[in-house]
Amino acid sequence: MYKLHFVNGRSLIIDLHLNGKTVVIVGAGNEALKRIKLLENEKNCDIHVVGENPHPTIEKIAKQKKIQLKKLKLTSTDFLKDYKAFPNLFLIIAATSDSNLNTKIVNKAIKMKVLTYASDSPRFSDISYLSLIDIKRTIKVGISTGGASPIMAKKIKVKTKKFLEKAITENDIQLIKIQKFAREQSKTFISTQNERKKFLYTLMDDKRVKELLKDGKYKAIQTRIKKMVKDWK
């Protein structure tokens, strides 16, 4: 989950799907490692890391074939021309310890018409990272201070996470999974978006589904959904 910045000063919080996209991380130290950790679980995201003295953990991740590591002394942005031809180049992250070089990388990425992020200058980046709360790998909640204070974003995250973990029940998590299954089924049998929306709301109020959910009978719920969607008019 990221905040996407626009030239008019506005921003939009979005959940970027990096499936099939290429991301280049410039730098191979602690800051680069943080960005890799946030990206390595993205499905089919092609991660390239460029740096002179890689962090041992980065080298370990490279050996696991999760990323592609290129050891290179960084003195300019000339190396980026090697990635310009990549058809799915989507994001360049400047994560070196040299602020001037990071600025040059950002400017080069802009000329290449690629989204960019600088670890030491989030306000001048196309995107910024949110302080993310992940609840049972199903719900994501992002906390942002607009780049004003990452430290406060983290503190608020800790407070918010405790509240959300109490407020969001296992029943809520299962309802999300049920709704996902129902959405997939409805696309096969219900032609319009408005009708699919009505069907999903009807499902939420279905007494039989509620009974089965209470008893933990998820297979029976799927069977019920298949029948309901076929009978929908």
C-alpha positions as CSV (number, residue, x, y, z in Angstrom):
1,M,0.0,0.0,0.0
2,Y,1.4,3.3,-1.1
3,K,0.6,7.0,-1.3
4,L,0.9,8.2,-4.9
5,H,1.8,11.9,-5.3
6,F,0.6,14.2,-8.1
7,V,2.2,17.4,-9.5
8,N,-0.7,19.6,-8.1
9,G,0.2,18.6,-4.6
10,R,-2.6,16.1,-4.2
11,S,-2.0,12.5,-3.3
12,L,-3.9,9.2,-3.5
13,I,-3.6,6.2,-1.3
14,I,-3.6,3.1,-3.4
15,D,-2.7,-0.6,-3.2
16,L,-0.2,-1.1,-6.0
17,H,-0.1,-4.6,-7.6
18,L,3.5,-5.2,-8.8
19,N,2.7,-8.6,-10.4
20,G,4.9,-8.8,-13.6
21,K,6.6,-5.4,-12.9
22,T,10.3,-4.6,-12.6
23,V,11.6,-2.6,-9.6
24,V,15.2,-1.4,-9.4
25,I,16.6,-0.6,-5.9
26,V,19.7,1.5,-6.0
27,G,21.8,0.9,-2.9
28,A,22.5,-2.3,-1.0
29,G,22.6,-1.3,2.6
30,N,20.1,-1.2,5.5
31,E,17.7,1.1,3.7
32,A,17.7,-1.0,0.6
33,L,17.1,-4.1,2.7
34,K,14.0,-2.5,4.3
35,R,12.6,-1.9,0.7
36,I,13.4,-5.4,-0.3
37,K,11.5,-6.8,2.7
38,L,8.4,-4.8,1.7
39,L,8.6,-6.1,-1.9
40,E,9.9,-9.7,-1.8
41,N,6.4,-11.2,-1.1
42,E,4.9,-9.5,-4.2
43,K,3.9,-12.1,-6.7
44,N,6.1,-12.2,-9.8
45,C,7.8,-8.9,-9.0
46,D,11.2,-8.7,-10.7
47,I,13.4,-7.0,-8.1
48,H,16.9,-5.7,-9.2
49,V,19.3,-4.4,-6.5
50,V,22.4,-2.4,-7.5
51,G,25.2,-1.6,-5.0
52,E,28.8,-1.9,-4.2
53,N,29.0,-3.6,-0.8
54,P,25.7,-5.5,-0.2
55,H,24.3,-6.1,3.2
56,P,24.9,-9.9,4.1
57,T,21.1,-10.4,4.2
58,I,20.7,-9.0,0.7
59,E,23.3,-11.4,-0.5
60,K,21.5,-14.2,1.2
61,I,18.2,-13.2,-0.5
62,A,20.0,-13.0,-3.9
63,K,21.3,-16.6,-3.4
64,Q,17.7,-17.6,-2.8
65,K,16.8,-16.3,-6.2
66,K,14.3,-13.8,-4.8
67,I,16.1,-10.8,-6.2
68,Q,18.8,-10.1,-8.8
69,L,21.9,-8.4,-7.3
70,K,24.4,-6.4,-9.3
71,K,27.6,-5.4,-7.5
72,L,28.6,-2.0,-8.7
73,K,30.4,1.1,-7.4
74,L,27.8,3.9,-7.7
75,T,29.3,7.2,-8.9
76,S,26.6,8.3,-11.4
77,T,23.3,7.3,-12.9
78,D,24.8,5.9,-16.1
79,F,24.0,2.3,-15.0
80,L,20.3,3.0,-15.3
81,K,20.5,2.9,-19.1
82,D,20.9,-0.9,-18.7
83,Y,17.3,-1.0,-17.3
84,K,15.7,1.5,-19.6
85,A,14.9,-1.2,-22.2
86,F,13.0,-3.3,-19.6
87,P,9.4,-3.3,-20.9
88,N,7.9,-3.6,-17.4
89,L,10.2,-1.2,-15.6
90,F,7.8,0.4,-13.1
91,L,9.6,1.8,-10.1
92,I,13.2,3.0,-9.2
93,I,14.0,3.3,-5.5
94,A,17.0,5.5,-4.6
95,A,18.3,4.1,-1.3
96,T,22.0,5.0,-1.2
97,S,23.7,6.9,1.6
98,D,24.6,9.7,-0.8
99,S,21.8,12.3,-0.9
100,N,23.1,14.0,-4.0
101,L,23.2,10.7,-5.9
102,N,19.7,9.9,-4.7
103,T,18.5,13.2,-6.1
104,K,20.2,12.5,-9.5
105,I,18.6,9.0,-9.5
106,V,15.2,10.6,-8.9
107,N,15.7,13.1,-11.7
108,K,16.9,10.4,-14.1
109,A,13.9,8.3,-13.3
110,I,11.6,11.2,-14.1
111,K,13.3,11.6,-17.5
112,M,12.8,7.9,-18.1
113,K,9.1,8.3,-17.2
114,V,9.3,5.8,-14.4
115,L,7.9,6.1,-10.9
116,T,10.5,6.9,-8.3
117,Y,11.1,7.0,-4.6
118,A,14.0,8.4,-2.6
119,S,14.4,7.1,0.9
120,D,15.9,10.4,2.2
121,S,13.4,12.6,0.3
122,P,9.9,11.1,0.4
123,R,8.3,14.5,-0.2
124,F,10.0,14.7,-3.6
125,S,9.2,11.2,-4.6
126,D,6.3,10.0,-6.8
127,I,5.3,7.6,-4.0
128,S,5.7,7.3,-0.3
129,Y,5.4,4.2,1.9
130,L,2.7,4.0,4.5
131,S,3.2,2.6,8.0
132,L,1.3,-0.6,7.3
133,I,-0.9,-2.8,9.6
134,D,-1.4,-6.3,8.3
135,I,-4.2,-8.2,10.0
136,K,-4.1,-12.0,9.4
137,R,-2.8,-11.4,5.8
138,T,-6.3,-10.3,4.8
139,I,-6.8,-6.7,5.9
140,K,-4.3,-3.9,5.3
141,V,-4.5,-0.5,7.0
142,G,-2.1,2.3,6.1
143,I,-1.1,5.1,8.4
144,S,0.4,8.3,6.8
145,T,1.5,11.7,8.1
146,G,2.1,12.9,4.5
147,G,5.9,12.6,5.0
148,A,5.8,15.0,8.0
149,S,6.8,12.4,10.6
150,P,7.5,8.8,9.9
151,I,8.3,8.3,13.6
152,M,4.8,9.5,14.6
153,A,3.3,7.3,11.9
154,K,4.9,4.3,13.5
155,K,3.8,5.3,17.0
156,I,0.2,5.7,15.8
157,K,0.4,2.4,14.0
158,V,1.2,0.6,17.3
159,K,-1.8,2.2,19.0
160,T,-4.1,1.6,16.0
161,K,-3.0,-2.0,15.6
162,K,-4.0,-3.0,19.1
163,F,-7.5,-1.5,18.6
164,L,-8.0,-3.1,15.2
165,E,-6.9,-6.6,16.4
166,K,-9.6,-6.4,19.1
167,A,-12.3,-4.9,16.8
168,I,-11.8,-7.2,13.8
169,T,-13.0,-10.7,14.6
170,E,-12.3,-14.1,13.0
171,N,-15.9,-13.9,11.8
172,D,-15.0,-10.7,9.8
173,I,-12.0,-12.4,8.2
174,Q,-14.1,-15.4,7.1
175,L,-16.8,-13.1,5.7
176,I,-14.1,-11.4,3.6
177,K,-13.1,-14.8,2.2
178,I,-16.7,-15.8,1.6
179,Q,-17.3,-12.5,-0.2
180,K,-14.3,-13.1,-2.4
181,F,-15.6,-16.5,-3.4
182,A,-19.0,-15.1,-4.1
183,R,-17.6,-12.3,-6.2
184,E,-15.8,-14.8,-8.4
185,Q,-18.9,-17.0,-8.7
186,S,-21.2,-14.0,-9.5
187,K,-19.0,-12.9,-12.4
188,T,-19.8,-16.1,-14.2
189,F,-23.6,-16.0,-13.8
190,I,-24.5,-12.3,-13.2
191,S,-23.9,-10.0,-16.2
192,T,-24.0,-6.5,-14.7
193,Q,-22.0,-4.9,-11.9
194,N,-25.1,-3.5,-10.2
195,E,-26.8,-6.9,-10.1
196,R,-23.6,-8.5,-8.7
197,K,-23.5,-5.8,-6.0
198,K,-27.2,-6.5,-5.1
199,F,-26.4,-10.2,-4.9
200,L,-23.4,-9.7,-2.6
201,Y,-25.5,-7.6,-0.2
202,T,-28.2,-10.2,-0.2
203,L,-25.6,-12.8,0.6
204,M,-24.5,-10.8,3.7
205,D,-28.1,-11.0,5.1
206,D,-28.8,-14.6,4.2
207,K,-29.9,-16.5,7.3
208,R,-28.7,-19.9,6.1
209,V,-25.2,-18.5,5.3
210,K,-25.1,-17.0,8.8
211,E,-26.0,-20.3,10.4
212,L,-23.4,-22.2,8.4
213,L,-20.7,-19.6,9.3
214,K,-21.6,-19.9,13.0
215,D,-21.0,-23.7,12.7
216,G,-17.8,-23.2,10.7
217,K,-19.2,-25.1,7.7
218,Y,-17.3,-23.2,4.9
219,K,-17.7,-25.9,2.2
220,A,-21.5,-25.9,2.8
221,I,-21.4,-22.1,2.4
222,Q,-19.7,-22.3,-0.9
223,T,-22.3,-24.8,-2.1
224,R,-25.0,-22.4,-0.9
225,I,-23.4,-19.6,-2.8
226,K,-23.2,-21.6,-6.0
227,K,-26.9,-22.4,-5.8
228,M,-27.9,-18.8,-5.0
229,V,-25.9,-17.3,-7.8
230,K,-27.3,-19.7,-10.4
231,D,-30.9,-18.9,-9.1
232,W,-30.3,-15.2,-9.1
233,K,-32.7,-13.1,-11.3
